[in-house]
């Protein structure tokens, strides 16, 4: 009698077994992401700059390599105390909550990247005070 009652449930669940197989929701992040576009908002105006490793805006070029196990390595241009630019590397960990990827470096400093699933980009936003004015800069990354 029990098997007759359970039979409809097993038949009903049998066809949707494949739908239960889900890849990790965080798998989108795995790989190397590089900056490709910057957007600067200042004095009510917006300026878009294309970024590449060797072009005019190469100083804004960055890469992040996200690995399984929540490990991240990043590379960017930095100026040293002699005002010389050089390629710098840093590492840390990351966590993902909803569409926000938070990177924590070895010093405990954090930065948030926003994932846009529509165009599959990450965005890093900073709003520094430049000469008394807050300037918002968005840097976009893609794989």
C-alpha positions, 0 to 999 in steps of 0.5 A: 500500500505504501509503495502505491502512495509513493509511486506518483511522487517518484514519477513526478520527481523523476523528470526534474532530476536534471534541474537539480544539478546546479553549478556553483553560483560563484563560478562566474568569477573564476578566471582573470579579469582586466580593466578595459574602461574607465568612467569619471564623473566630475563637475556634473560631467562624465568622461569615458576612457578606454583602458589597456595595458600599454595605451594612454590610460595604462596607469589605470590598467589592473588585473585580478585573477580569481581562483577556486578556494577564494584566492585572488591575485591582483596586478596594477601600476603603482608609483613608488616614493621616487614617483616612478611607476612600476607593475605591482602584485598583491594577493588576498581572498574574496567572498561573494554576497549577491552581486558584490565581490569583496576582496580582502588583501593580506593587510586586511584592507577591502575593496568591493567590485559589483558584478553586472550579469547583463554585460558580465562585467565587474565595476570598481567604484572610488570617490576620492577627494581631489582638490576639494571635490569628490570625483567618482571613478568607475573602472570596469573589468571583463574576462 
